[in-house]
Amino acid sequence: MDPWLSNARDALASVAGIEASELELSDADTRTLLDLARIAAHVSGERTNAPLVCYLVGRAQGTHRIDELAAAVPRSKS
């Protein structure tokens, strides 16, 4: 994780009252989210959909893995 993202993670963890380790992104999760953002921007034609769909995946995450949730997006209808 690059320094800017690490600092952002630490700040978010502090505000949320959780350990920064709870917000760690694995290499696989990073690839999944970046691919999801690419799909959202290109398929929808709106670059602003990329961070928003990643946010929605984050909100939906609980007992589901990021890759399971992200797989639902390309199956959604436009």
mmCIF file of the N, C-alpha and C atoms, coordinates in Angstrom:
data_MODEL
# 
_entry.id   MODEL 
# 
loop_
_atom_site.group_PDB 
_atom_site.id 
_atom_site.type_symbol 
_atom_site.label_atom_id 
_atom_site.label_alt_id 
_atom_site.label_comp_id 
_atom_site.label_asym_id 
_atom_site.label_entity_id 
_atom_site.label_seq_id 
_atom_site.pdbx_PDB_ins_code 
_atom_site.Cartn_x 
_atom_site.Cartn_y 
_atom_site.Cartn_z 
_atom_site.occupancy 
_atom_site.B_iso_or_equiv 
_atom_site.pdbx_formal_charge 
_atom_site.auth_seq_id 
_atom_site.auth_comp_id 
_atom_site.auth_asym_id 
_atom_site.auth_atom_id 
_atom_site.pdbx_PDB_model_num 
ATOM 1   N N  . MET A 1 1  ? 0.854   -1.162  0.000   1.00 0.00 ? 1  MET A N  1 
ATOM 2   C CA . MET A 1 1  ? 0.000   0.000   0.000   1.00 0.00 ? 1  MET A CA 1 
ATOM 3   C C  . MET A 1 1  ? 0.906   1.233   0.000   1.00 0.00 ? 1  MET A C  1 
ATOM 4   N N  . ASP A 1 2  ? 0.599   2.181   -0.871  1.00 0.00 ? 2  ASP A N  1 
ATOM 5   C CA . ASP A 1 2  ? 1.461   3.359   -0.946  1.00 0.00 ? 2  ASP A CA 1 
ATOM 6   C C  . ASP A 1 2  ? 1.235   4.266   0.270   1.00 0.00 ? 2  ASP A C  1 
ATOM 7   N N  . PRO A 1 3  ? 2.167   5.189   0.514   1.00 0.00 ? 3  PRO A N  1 
ATOM 8   C CA . PRO A 1 3  ? 2.085   6.021   1.722   1.00 0.00 ? 3  PRO A CA 1 
ATOM 9   C C  . PRO A 1 3  ? 0.791   6.833   1.833   1.00 0.00 ? 3  PRO A C  1 
ATOM 10  N N  . TRP A 1 4  ? 0.299   7.400   0.733   1.00 0.00 ? 4  TRP A N  1 
ATOM 11  C CA . TRP A 1 4  ? -0.921  8.193   0.801   1.00 0.00 ? 4  TRP A CA 1 
ATOM 12  C C  . TRP A 1 4  ? -2.094  7.326   1.251   1.00 0.00 ? 4  TRP A C  1 
ATOM 13  N N  . LEU A 1 5  ? -2.217  6.151   0.648   1.00 0.00 ? 5  LEU A N  1 
ATOM 14  C CA . LEU A 1 5  ? -3.317  5.254   0.993   1.00 0.00 ? 5  LEU A CA 1 
ATOM 15  C C  . LEU A 1 5  ? -3.175  4.739   2.421   1.00 0.00 ? 5  LEU A C  1 
ATOM 16  N N  . SER A 1 6  ? -1.974  4.472   2.848   1.00 0.00 ? 6  SER A N  1 
ATOM 17  C CA . SER A 1 6  ? -1.739  4.039   4.236   1.00 0.00 ? 6  SER A CA 1 
ATOM 18  C C  . SER A 1 6  ? -2.166  5.123   5.217   1.00 0.00 ? 6  SER A C  1 
ATOM 19  N N  . ASN A 1 7  ? -1.831  6.366   4.913   1.00 0.00 ? 7  ASN A N  1 
ATOM 20  C CA . ASN A 1 7  ? -2.233  7.481   5.776   1.00 0.00 ? 7  ASN A CA 1 
ATOM 21  C C  . ASN A 1 7  ? -3.751  7.634   5.797   1.00 0.00 ? 7  ASN A C  1 
ATOM 22  N N  . ALA A 1 8  ? -4.391  7.487   4.641   1.00 0.00 ? 8  ALA A N  1 
ATOM 23  C CA . ALA A 1 8  ? -5.845  7.575   4.564   1.00 0.00 ? 8  ALA A CA 1 
ATOM 24  C C  . ALA A 1 8  ? -6.477  6.450   5.378   1.00 0.00 ? 8  ALA A C  1 
ATOM 25  N N  . ARG A 1 9  ? -5.944  5.245   5.235   1.00 0.00 ? 9  ARG A N  1 
ATOM 26  C CA . ARG A 1 9  ? -6.444  4.096   6.008   1.00 0.00 ? 9  ARG A CA 1 
ATOM 27  C C  . ARG A 1 9  ? -6.336  4.362   7.501   1.00 0.00 ? 9  ARG A C  1 
ATOM 28  N N  . ASP A 1 10 ? -5.180  4.877   7.924   1.00 0.00 ? 10 ASP A N  1 
ATOM 29  C CA . ASP A 1 10 ? -4.968  5.158   9.349   1.00 0.00 ? 10 ASP A CA 1 
ATOM 30  C C  . ASP A 1 10 ? -5.947  6.208   9.861   1.00 0.00 ? 10 ASP A C  1 
ATOM 31  N N  . ALA A 1 11 ? -6.190  7.244   9.068   1.00 0.00 ? 11 ALA A N  1 
ATOM 32  C CA . ALA A 1 11 ? -7.117  8.299   9.471   1.00 0.00 ? 11 ALA A CA 1 
ATOM 33  C C  . ALA A 1 11 ? -8.544  7.758   9.560   1.00 0.00 ? 11 ALA A C  1 
ATOM 34  N N  . LEU A 1 12 ? -8.929  6.939   8.588   1.00 0.00 ? 12 LEU A N  1 
ATOM 35  C CA . LEU A 1 12 ? -10.269 6.339   8.605   1.00 0.00 ? 12 LEU A CA 1 
ATOM 36  C C  . LEU A 1 12 ? -10.443 5.424   9.807   1.00 0.00 ? 12 LEU A C  1 
ATOM 37  N N  . ALA A 1 13 ? -9.433  4.628   10.089  1.00 0.00 ? 13 ALA A N  1 
ATOM 38  C CA . ALA A 1 13 ? -9.494  3.720   11.231  1.00 0.00 ? 13 ALA A CA 1 
ATOM 39  C C  . ALA A 1 13 ? -9.626  4.503   12.527  1.00 0.00 ? 13 ALA A C  1 
ATOM 40  N N  . SER A 1 14 ? -8.908  5.595   12.633  1.00 0.00 ? 14 SER A N  1 
ATOM 41  C CA . SER A 1 14 ? -8.960  6.419   13.835  1.00 0.00 ? 14 SER A CA 1 
ATOM 42  C C  . SER A 1 14 ? -10.360 6.992   14.046  1.00 0.00 ? 14 SER A C  1 
ATOM 43  N N  . VAL A 1 15 ? -10.946 7.528   12.996  1.00 0.00 ? 15 VAL A N  1 
ATOM 44  C CA . VAL A 1 15 ? -12.290 8.098   13.104  1.00 0.00 ? 15 VAL A CA 1 
ATOM 45  C C  . VAL A 1 15 ? -13.319 7.012   13.409  1.00 0.00 ? 15 VAL A C  1 
ATOM 46  N N  . ALA A 1 16 ? -13.139 5.839   12.803  1.00 0.00 ? 16 ALA A N  1 
ATOM 47  C CA . ALA A 1 16 ? -14.084 4.734   13.005  1.00 0.00 ? 16 ALA A CA 1 
ATOM 48  C C  . ALA A 1 16 ? -13.869 4.016   14.338  1.00 0.00 ? 16 ALA A C  1 
ATOM 49  N N  . GLY A 1 17 ? -12.753 4.302   15.001  1.00 0.00 ? 17 GLY A N  1 
ATOM 50  C CA . GLY A 1 17 ? -12.476 3.654   16.281  1.00 0.00 ? 17 GLY A CA 1 
ATOM 51  C C  . GLY A 1 17 ? -12.116 2.186   16.143  1.00 0.00 ? 17 GLY A C  1 
ATOM 52  N N  . ILE A 1 18 ? -11.432 1.850   15.042  1.00 0.00 ? 18 ILE A N  1 
ATOM 53  C CA . ILE A 1 18 ? -11.019 0.467   14.815  1.00 0.00 ? 18 ILE A CA 1 
ATOM 54  C C  . ILE A 1 18 ? -9.516  0.427   14.556  1.00 0.00 ? 18 ILE A C  1 
ATOM 55  N N  . GLU A 1 19 ? -8.968  -0.760  14.597  1.00 0.00 ? 19 GLU A N  1 
ATOM 56  C CA . GLU A 1 19 ? -7.552  -0.938  14.287  1.00 0.00 ? 19 GLU A CA 1 
ATOM 57  C C  . GLU A 1 19 ? -7.341  -0.775  12.779  1.00 0.00 ? 19 GLU A C  1 
ATOM 58  N N  . ALA A 1 20 ? -6.255  -0.141  12.401  1.00 0.00 ? 20 ALA A N  1 
ATOM 59  C CA . ALA A 1 20 ? -5.938  0.048   10.982  1.00 0.00 ? 20 ALA A CA 1 
ATOM 60  C C  . ALA A 1 20 ? -5.840  -1.289  10.259  1.00 0.00 ? 20 ALA A C  1 
ATOM 61  N N  . SER A 1 21 ? -5.446  -2.319  10.956  1.00 0.00 ? 21 SER A N  1 
ATOM 62  C CA . SER A 1 21 ? -5.311  -3.643  10.333  1.00 0.00 ? 21 SER A CA 1 
ATOM 63  C C  . SER A 1 21 ? -6.647  -4.164  9.810   1.00 0.00 ? 21 SER A C  1 
ATOM 64  N N  . GLU A 1 22 ? -7.759  -3.681  10.361  1.00 0.00 ? 22 GLU A N  1 
ATOM 65  C CA . GLU A 1 22 ? -9.077  -4.103  9.874   1.00 0.00 ? 22 GLU A CA 1 
ATOM 66  C C  . GLU A 1 22 ? -9.377  -3.541  8.488   1.00 0.00 ? 22 GLU A C  1 
ATOM 67  N N  . LEU A 1 23 ? -8.625  -2.546  8.080   1.00 0.00 ? 23 LEU A N  1 
ATOM 68  C CA . LEU A 1 23 ? -8.839  -1.920  6.777   1.00 0.00 ? 23 LEU A CA 1 
ATOM 69  C C  . LEU A 1 23 ? -7.744  -2.276  5.767   1.00 0.00 ? 23 LEU A C  1 
ATOM 70  N N  . GLU A 1 24 ? -6.953  -3.277  6.091   1.00 0.00 ? 24 GLU A N  1 
ATOM 71  C CA . GLU A 1 24 ? -5.903  -3.721  5.171   1.00 0.00 ? 24 GLU A CA 1 
ATOM 72  C C  . GLU A 1 24 ? -6.520  -4.273  3.898   1.00 0.00 ? 24 GLU A C  1 
ATOM 73  N N  . LEU A 1 25 ? -5.912  -3.944  2.782   1.00 0.00 ? 25 LEU A N  1 
ATOM 74  C CA . LEU A 1 25 ? -6.325  -4.498  1.491   1.00 0.00 ? 25 LEU A CA 1 
ATOM 75  C C  . LEU A 1 25 ? -5.287  -5.516  1.044   1.00 0.00 ? 25 LEU A C  1 
ATOM 76  N N  . SER A 1 26 ? -5.743  -6.715  0.761   1.00 0.00 ? 26 SER A N  1 
ATOM 77  C CA . SER A 1 26 ? -4.818  -7.715  0.221   1.00 0.00 ? 26 SER A CA 1 
ATOM 78  C C  . SER A 1 26 ? -4.540  -7.356  -1.236  1.00 0.00 ? 26 SER A C  1 
ATOM 79  N N  . ASP A 1 27 ? -3.521  -7.961  -1.790  1.00 0.00 ? 27 ASP A N  1 
ATOM 80  C CA . ASP A 1 27 ? -3.227  -7.734  -3.209  1.00 0.00 ? 27 ASP A CA 1 
ATOM 81  C C  . ASP A 1 27 ? -4.411  -8.166  -4.071  1.00 0.00 ? 27 ASP A C  1 
ATOM 82  N N  . ALA A 1 28 ? -5.042  -9.272  -3.698  1.00 0.00 ? 28 ALA A N  1 
ATOM 83  C CA . ALA A 1 28 ? -6.192  -9.769  -4.464  1.00 0.00 ? 28 ALA A CA 1 
ATOM 84  C C  . ALA A 1 28 ? -7.362  -8.794  -4.373  1.00 0.00 ? 28 ALA A C  1 
ATOM 85  N N  . ASP A 1 29 ? -7.633  -8.273  -3.180  1.00 0.00 ? 29 ASP A N  1 
ATOM 86  C CA . ASP A 1 29 ? -8.722  -7.309  -3.023  1.00 0.00 ? 29 ASP A CA 1 
ATOM 87  C C  . ASP A 1 29 ? -8.434  -6.032  -3.803  1.00 0.00 ? 29 ASP A C  1 
ATOM 88  N N  . THR A 1 30 ? -7.193  -5.606  -3.790  1.00 0.00 ? 30 THR A N  1 
ATOM 89  C CA . THR A 1 30 ? -6.803  -4.413  -4.544  1.00 0.00 ? 30 THR A CA 1 
ATOM 90  C C  . THR A 1 30 ? -7.062  -4.616  -6.026  1.00 0.00 ? 30 THR A C  1 
ATOM 91  N N  . ARG A 1 31 ? -6.641  -5.759  -6.554  1.00 0.00 ? 31 ARG A N  1 
ATOM 92  C CA . ARG A 1 31 ? -6.872  -6.055  -7.980  1.00 0.00 ? 31 ARG A CA 1 
ATOM 93  C C  . ARG A 1 31 ? -8.362  -6.111  -8.291  1.00 0.00 ? 31 ARG A C  1 
ATOM 94  N N  . THR A 1 32 ? -9.137  -6.741  -7.411  1.00 0.00 ? 32 THR A N  1 
ATOM 95  C CA . THR A 1 32 ? -10.581 -6.854  -7.622  1.00 0.00 ? 32 THR A CA 1 
ATOM 96  C C  . THR A 1 32 ? -11.237 -5.478  -7.654  1.00 0.00 ? 32 THR A C  1 
ATOM 97  N N  . LEU A 1 33 ? -10.896 -4.631  -6.698  1.00 0.00 ? 33 LEU A N  1 
ATOM 98  C CA . LEU A 1 33 ? -11.500 -3.300  -6.643  1.00 0.00 ? 33 LEU A CA 1 
ATOM 99  C C  . LEU A 1 33 ? -11.089 -2.433  -7.826  1.00 0.00 ? 33 LEU A C  1 
ATOM 100 N N  . LEU A 1 34 ? -9.832  -2.522  -8.227  1.00 0.00 ? 34 LEU A N  1 
ATOM 101 C CA . LEU A 1 34 ? -9.385  -1.743  -9.388  1.00 0.00 ? 34 LEU A CA 1 
ATOM 102 C C  . LEU A 1 34 ? -10.057 -2.236  -10.666 1.00 0.00 ? 34 LEU A C  1 
ATOM 103 N N  . ASP A 1 35 ? -10.231 -3.541  -10.786 1.00 0.00 ? 35 ASP A N  1 
ATOM 104 C CA . ASP A 1 35 ? -10.928 -4.091  -11.954 1.00 0.00 ? 35 ASP A CA 1 
ATOM 105 C C  . ASP A 1 35 ? -12.392 -3.670  -11.935 1.00 0.00 ? 35 ASP A C  1 
ATOM 106 N N  . LEU A 1 36 ? -13.009 -3.714  -10.775 1.00 0.00 ? 36 LEU A N  1 
ATOM 107 C CA . LEU A 1 36 ? -14.392 -3.280  -10.631 1.00 0.00 ? 36 LEU A CA 1 
ATOM 108 C C  . LEU A 1 36 ? -14.540 -1.809  -11.016 1.00 0.00 ? 36 LEU A C  1 
ATOM 109 N N  . ALA A 1 37 ? -13.622 -0.986  -10.566 1.00 0.00 ? 37 ALA A N  1 
ATOM 110 C CA . ALA A 1 37 ? -13.660 0.441   -10.914 1.00 0.00 ? 37 ALA A CA 1 
ATOM 111 C C  . ALA A 1 37 ? -13.516 0.636   -12.417 1.00 0.00 ? 37 ALA A C  1 
ATOM 112 N N  . ARG A 1 38 ? -12.643 -0.139  -13.048 1.00 0.00 ? 38 ARG A N  1 
ATOM 113 C CA . ARG A 1 38 ? -12.455 -0.055  -14.494 1.00 0.00 ? 38 ARG A CA 1 
ATOM 114 C C  . ARG A 1 38 ? -13.746 -0.418  -15.214 1.00 0.00 ? 38 ARG A C  1 
ATOM 115 N N  . ILE A 1 39 ? -14.366 -1.514  -14.789 1.00 0.00 ? 39 ILE A N  1 
ATOM 116 C CA . ILE A 1 39 ? -15.619 -1.956  -15.408 1.00 0.00 ? 39 ILE A CA 1 
ATOM 117 C C  . ILE A 1 39 ? -16.697 -0.885  -15.242 1.00 0.00 ? 39 ILE A C  1 
ATOM 118 N N  . ALA A 1 40 ? -16.826 -0.371  -14.033 1.00 0.00 ? 40 ALA A N  1 
ATOM 119 C CA . ALA A 1 40 ? -17.856 0.635   -13.765 1.00 0.00 ? 40 ALA A CA 1 
ATOM 120 C C  . ALA A 1 40 ? -17.667 1.867   -14.640 1.00 0.00 ? 40 ALA A C  1 
ATOM 121 N N  . ALA A 1 41 ? -16.438 2.321   -14.767 1.00 0.00 ? 41 ALA A N  1 
ATOM 122 C CA . ALA A 1 41 ? -16.179 3.528   -15.554 1.00 0.00 ? 41 ALA A CA 1 
ATOM 123 C C  . ALA A 1 41 ? -16.412 3.295   -17.038 1.00 0.00 ? 41 ALA A C  1 
ATOM 124 N N  . HIS A 1 42 ? -15.954 2.156   -17.549 1.00 0.00 ? 42 HIS A N  1 
ATOM 125 C CA . HIS A 1 42 ? -16.050 1.914   -18.991 1.00 0.00 ? 42 HIS A CA 1 
ATOM 126 C C  . HIS A 1 42 ? -17.438 1.467   -19.430 1.00 0.00 ? 42 HIS A C  1 
ATOM 127 N N  . VAL A 1 43 ? -18.043 0.575   -18.689 1.00 0.00 ? 43 VAL A N  1 
ATOM 128 C CA . VAL A 1 43 ? -19.341 0.049   -19.095 1.00 0.00 ? 43 VAL A CA 1 
ATOM 129 C C  . VAL A 1 43 ? -20.438 1.103   -18.931 1.00 0.00 ? 43 VAL A C  1 
ATOM 130 N N  . SER A 1 44 ? -20.384 1.849   -17.835 1.00 0.00 ? 44 SER A N  1 
ATOM 131 C CA . SER A 1 44 ? -21.422 2.847   -17.596 1.00 0.00 ? 44 SER A CA 1 
ATOM 132 C C  . SER A 1 44 ? -21.178 4.134   -18.374 1.00 0.00 ? 44 SER A C  1 
ATOM 133 N N  . GLY A 1 45 ? -19.930 4.348   -18.775 1.00 0.00 ? 45 GLY A N  1 
ATOM 134 C CA . GLY A 1 45 ? -19.593 5.583   -19.466 1.00 0.00 ? 45 GLY A CA 1 
ATOM 135 C C  . GLY A 1 45 ? -19.411 6.763   -18.529 1.00 0.00 ? 45 GLY A C  1 
ATOM 136 N N  . GLU A 1 46 ? -19.488 6.521   -17.243 1.00 0.00 ? 46 GLU A N  1 
ATOM 137 C CA . GLU A 1 46 ? -19.338 7.575   -16.243 1.00 0.00 ? 46 GLU A CA 1 
ATOM 138 C C  . GLU A 1 46 ? -18.204 7.212   -15.287 1.00 0.00 ? 46 GLU A C  1 
ATOM 139 N N  . ARG A 1 47 ? -17.114 7.968   -15.352 1.00 0.00 ? 47 ARG A N  1 
ATOM 140 C CA . ARG A 1 47 ? -15.982 7.689   -14.469 1.00 0.00 ? 47 ARG A CA 1 
ATOM 141 C C  . ARG A 1 47 ? -16.365 7.814   -13.000 1.00 0.00 ? 47 ARG A C  1 
ATOM 142 N N  . THR A 1 48 ? -17.324 8.667   -12.699 1.00 0.00 ? 48 THR A N  1 
ATOM 143 C CA . THR A 1 48 ? -17.724 8.857   -11.303 1.00 0.00 ? 48 THR A CA 1 
ATOM 144 C C  . THR A 1 48 ? -18.369 7.615   -10.708 1.00 0.00 ? 48 THR A C  1 
ATOM 145 N N  . ASN A 1 49 ? -18.830 6.695   -11.532 1.00 0.00 ? 49 ASN A N  1 
ATOM 146 C CA . ASN A 1 49 ? -19.411 5.452   -11.010 1.00 0.00 ? 49 ASN A CA 1 
ATOM 147 C C  . ASN A 1 49 ? -18.358 4.535   -10.408 1.00 0.00 ? 49 ASN A C  1 
ATOM 148 N N  . ALA A 1 50 ? -17.092 4.693   -10.805 1.00 0.00 ? 50 ALA A N  1 
ATOM 149 C CA . ALA A 1 50 ? -16.032 3.809   -10.308 1.00 0.00 ? 50 ALA A CA 1 
ATOM 150 C C  . ALA A 1 50 ? -15.874 3.889   -8.789  1.00 0.00 ? 50 ALA A C  1 
ATOM 151 N N  . PRO A 1 51 ? -15.645 5.063   -8.212  1.00 0.00 ? 51 PRO A N  1 
ATOM 152 C CA . PRO A 1 51 ? -15.504 5.081   -6.747  1.00 0.00 ? 51 PRO A CA 1 
ATOM 153 C C  . PRO A 1 51 ? -16.817 4.785   -6.036  1.00 0.00 ? 51 PRO A C  1 
ATOM 154 N N  . LEU A 1 52 ? -17.919 5.149   -6.667  1.00 0.00 ? 52 LEU A N  1 
ATOM 155 C CA . LEU A 1 52 ? -19.208 4.924   -6.006  1.00 0.00 ? 52 LEU A CA 1 
ATOM 156 C C  . LEU A 1 52 ? -19.552 3.446   -5.897  1.00 0.00 ? 52 LEU A C  1 
ATOM 157 N N  . VAL A 1 53 ? -19.291 2.672   -6.948  1.00 0.00 ? 53 VAL A N  1 
ATOM 158 C CA . VAL A 1 53 ? -19.579 1.237   -6.876  1.00 0.00 ? 53 VAL A CA 1 
ATOM 159 C C  . VAL A 1 53 ? -18.619 0.549   -5.904  1.00 0.00 ? 53 VAL A C  1 
ATOM 160 N N  . CYS A 1 54 ? -17.375 1.024   -5.835  1.00 0.00 ? 54 CYS A N  1 
ATOM 161 C CA . CYS A 1 54 ? -16.439 0.450   -4.861  1.00 0.00 ? 54 CYS A CA 1 
ATOM 162 C C  . CYS A 1 54 ? -16.911 0.750   -3.436  1.00 0.00 ? 54 CYS A C  1 
ATOM 163 N N  . TYR A 1 55 ? -17.451 1.938   -3.230  1.00 0.00 ? 55 TYR A N  1 
ATOM 164 C CA . TYR A 1 55 ? -18.022 2.286   -1.929  1.00 0.00 ? 55 TYR A CA 1 
ATOM 165 C C  . TYR A 1 55 ? -19.189 1.357   -1.593  1.00 0.00 ? 55 TYR A C  1 
ATOM 166 N N  . LEU A 1 56 ? -20.052 1.108   -2.575  1.00 0.00 ? 56 LEU A N  1 
ATOM 167 C CA . LEU A 1 56 ? -21.191 0.221   -2.335  1.00 0.00 ? 56 LEU A CA 1 
ATOM 168 C C  . LEU A 1 56 ? -20.732 -1.187  -1.969  1.00 0.00 ? 56 LEU A C  1 
ATOM 169 N N  . VAL A 1 57 ? -19.694 -1.669  -2.631  1.00 0.00 ? 57 VAL A N  1 
ATOM 170 C CA . VAL A 1 57 ? -19.151 -2.989  -2.294  1.00 0.00 ? 57 VAL A CA 1 
ATOM 171 C C  . VAL A 1 57 ? -18.646 -2.972  -0.854  1.00 0.00 ? 57 VAL A C  1 
ATOM 172 N N  . GLY A 1 58 ? -17.966 -1.906  -0.483  1.00 0.00 ? 58 GLY A N  1 
ATOM 173 C CA . GLY A 1 58 ? -17.477 -1.791  0.890   1.00 0.00 ? 58 GLY A CA 1 
ATOM 174 C C  . GLY A 1 58 ? -18.607 -1.781  1.904   1.00 0.00 ? 58 GLY A C  1 
ATOM 175 N N  . ARG A 1 59 ? -19.689 -1.087  1.573   1.00 0.00 ? 59 ARG A N  1 
ATOM 176 C CA . ARG A 1 59 ? -20.846 -1.033  2.472   1.00 0.00 ? 59 ARG A CA 1 
ATOM 177 C C  . ARG A 1 59 ? -21.516 -2.405  2.580   1.00 0.00 ? 59 ARG A C  1 
ATOM 178 N N  . ALA A 1 60 ? -21.552 -3.136  1.479   1.00 0.00 ? 60 ALA A N  1 
ATOM 179 C CA . ALA A 1 60 ? -22.207 -4.451  1.468   1.00 0.00 ? 60 ALA A CA 1 
ATOM 180 C C  . ALA A 1 60 ? -21.350 -5.525  2.117   1.00 0.00 ? 60 ALA A C  1 
ATOM 181 N N  . GLN A 1 61 ? -20.058 -5.272  2.214   1.00 0.00 ? 61 GLN A N  1 
ATOM 182 C CA . GLN A 1 61 ? -19.168 -6.297  2.752   1.00 0.00 ? 61 GLN A CA 1 
ATOM 183 C C  . GLN A 1 61 ? -19.472 -6.521  4.228   1.00 0.00 ? 61 GLN A C  1 
ATOM 184 N N  . GLY A 1 62 ? -19.530 -7.717  4.594   1.00 0.00 ? 62 GLY A N  1 
ATOM 185 C CA . GLY A 1 62 ? -19.771 -8.140  5.974   1.00 0.00 ? 62 GLY A CA 1 
ATOM 186 C C  . GLY A 1 62 ? -19.325 -9.575  6.047   1.00 0.00 ? 62 GLY A C  1 
ATOM 187 N N  . THR A 1 63 ? -20.233 -10.454 5.713   1.00 0.00 ? 63 THR A N  1 
ATOM 188 C CA . THR A 1 63 ? -19.898 -11.868 5.702   1.00 0.00 ? 63 THR A CA 1 
ATOM 189 C C  . THR A 1 63 ? -19.506 -12.339 4.304   1.00 0.00 ? 63 THR A C  1 
ATOM 190 N N  . HIS A 1 64 ? -19.494 -11.416 3.332   1.00 0.00 ? 64 HIS A N  1 
ATOM 191 C CA . HIS A 1 64 ? -19.158 -11.773 1.958   1.00 0.00 ? 64 HIS A CA 1 
ATOM 192 C C  . HIS A 1 64 ? -17.786 -11.223 1.587   1.00 0.00 ? 64 HIS A C  1 
ATOM 193 N N  . ARG A 1 65 ? -17.079 -11.960 0.772   1.00 0.00 ? 65 ARG A N  1 
ATOM 194 C CA . ARG A 1 65 ? -15.774 -11.509 0.295   1.00 0.00 ? 65 ARG A CA 1 
ATOM 195 C C  . ARG A 1 65 ? -15.964 -10.453 -0.791  1.00 0.00 ? 65 ARG A C  1 
ATOM 196 N N  . ILE A 1 66 ? -14.977 -9.590  -0.924  1.00 0.00 ? 66 ILE A N  1 
ATOM 197 C CA . ILE A 1 66 ? -15.034 -8.523  -1.928  1.00 0.00 ? 66 ILE A CA 1 
ATOM 198 C C  . ILE A 1 66 ? -15.224 -9.093  -3.322  1.00 0.00 ? 66 ILE A C  1 
ATOM 199 N N  . ASP A 1 67 ? -14.521 -10.178 -3.638  1.00 0.00 ? 67 ASP A N  1 
ATOM 200 C CA . ASP A 1 67 ? -14.624 -10.729 -4.993  1.00 0.00 ? 67 ASP A CA 1 
ATOM 201 C C  . ASP A 1 67 ? -16.026 -11.267 -5.282  1.00 0.00 ? 67 ASP A C  1 
ATOM 202 N N  . GLU A 1 68 ? -16.693 -11.815 -4.267  1.00 0.00 ? 68 GLU A N  1 
ATOM 203 C CA . GLU A 1 68 ? -18.072 -12.299 -4.450  1.00 0.00 ? 68 GLU A CA 1 
ATOM 204 C C  . GLU A 1 68 ? -19.012 -11.138 -4.752  1.00 0.00 ? 68 GLU A C  1 
ATOM 205 N N  . LEU A 1 69 ? -18.866 -10.056 -4.010  1.00 0.00 ? 69 LEU A N  1 
ATOM 206 C CA . LEU A 1 69 ? -19.712 -8.887  -4.219  1.00 0.00 ? 69 LEU A CA 1 
ATOM 207 C C  . LEU A 1 69 ? -19.410 -8.228  -5.555  1.00 0.00 ? 69 LEU A C  1 
ATOM 208 N N  . ALA A 1 70 ? -18.138 -8.080  -5.872  1.00 0.00 ? 70 ALA A N  1 
ATOM 209 C CA . ALA A 1 70 ? -17.754 -7.428  -7.126  1.00 0.00 ? 70 ALA A CA 1 
ATOM 210 C C  . ALA A 1 70 ? -18.252 -8.204  -8.329  1.00 0.00 ? 70 ALA A C  1 
ATOM 211 N N  . ALA A 1 71 ? -18.338 -9.514  -8.220  1.00 0.00 ? 71 ALA A N  1 
ATOM 212 C CA . ALA A 1 71 ? -18.809 -10.341 -9.341  1.00 0.00 ? 71 ALA A CA 1 
ATOM 213 C C  . ALA A 1 71 ? -20.255 -10.054 -9.702  1.00 0.00 ? 71 ALA A C  1 
ATOM 214 N N  . ALA A 1 72 ? -21.015 -9.525  -8.746  1.00 0.00 ? 72 ALA A N  1 
ATOM 215 C CA . ALA A 1 72 ? -22.425 -9.227  -9.016  1.00 0.00 ? 72 ALA A CA 1 
ATOM 216 C C  . ALA A 1 72 ? -22.586 -8.010  -9.924  1.00 0.00 ? 72 ALA A C  1 
ATOM 217 N N  . VAL A 1 73 ? -21.622 -7.120  -9.919  1.00 0.00 ? 73 VAL A N  1 
ATOM 218 C CA . VAL A 1 73 ? -21.755 -5.860  -10.662 1.00 0.00 ? 73 VAL A CA 1 
ATOM 219 C C  . VAL A 1 73 ? -21.822 -6.069  -12.178 1.00 0.00 ? 73 VAL A C  1 
ATOM 220 N N  . PRO A 1 74 ? -20.914 -6.842  -12.781 1.00 0.00 ? 74 PRO A N  1 
ATOM 221 C CA . PRO A 1 74 ? -21.024 -7.026  -14.233 1.00 0.00 ? 74 PRO A CA 1 
ATOM 222 C C  . PRO A 1 74 ? -22.314 -7.733  -14.652 1.00 0.00 ? 74 PRO A C  1 
ATOM 223 N N  . ARG A 1 75 ? -22.914 -8.468  -13.724 1.00 0.00 ? 75 ARG A N  1 
ATOM 224 C CA . ARG A 1 75 ? -24.163 -9.161  -14.030 1.00 0.00 ? 75 ARG A CA 1 
ATOM 225 C C  . ARG A 1 75 ? -25.376 -8.233  -13.932 1.00 0.00 ? 75 ARG A C  1 
ATOM 226 N N  . SER A 1 76 ? -25.178 -7.041  -13.349 1.00 0.00 ? 76 SER A N  1 
ATOM 227 C CA . SER A 1 76 ? -26.300 -6.121  -13.190 1.00 0.00 ? 76 SER A CA 1 
ATOM 228 C C  . SER A 1 76 ? -26.688 -5.527  -14.534 1.00 0.00 ? 76 SER A C  1 
ATOM 229 N N  . LYS A 1 77 ? -27.918 -5.107  -14.632 1.00 0.00 ? 77 LYS A N  1 
ATOM 230 C CA . LYS A 1 77 ? -28.405 -4.536  -15.890 1.00 0.00 ? 77 LYS A CA 1 
ATOM 231 C C  . LYS A 1 77 ? -28.129 -3.049  -15.914 1.00 0.00 ? 77 LYS A C  1 
ATOM 232 N N  . SER A 1 78 ? -27.896 -2.517  -17.109 1.00 0.00 ? 78 SER A N  1 
ATOM 233 C CA . SER A 1 78 ? -27.632 -1.092  -17.231 1.00 0.00 ? 78 SER A CA 1 
ATOM 234 C C  . SER A 1 78 ? -28.904 -0.295  -17.110 1.00 0.00 ? 78 SER A C  1 
# 
